[in-house]
């Protein structure tokens, strides 16, 4: 059995209903293994209550550095690796230096890709054609 600590409120693919029922807390994989996610239905509100009730302090990564997610530090796959490294720079300058020495080329490539993606999304948004006779979000009817 595969047991993981995924929560639906973490968002992304974890929160999307899928036809293979992997959006449930207990499923069977295509290989016949069972997957259990005991925390799947624990909401952000539940998590905050638990933290407050038991006086839990989160990692400095969250409470001091201001990160919203943790994982492998400086993960070159993350779309916001550079942003996260800049957040931790005042506290962990040597980690940031090491990450840039190891993954610097990947970070620069990812920054270019993020810029390209943002530009494409803006262009696609502008290019969307409005259907005549419908009202847009601002209440103005299109001809």
Secondary structure, DSSP 8 states (H G I E B T S, - for coil): -EE----GGG-GGGGS--TTSTTSSEEE-TTS-EEE-TTTT--HHHHHHHHHHHT----HHHHTS--S--SSTT-TT-TTHHHHHHHHTTT-HHHHHHHHHHHHHHHHHHHHHHHHHHHHHHHHHHH----TT-B-TTS-B--
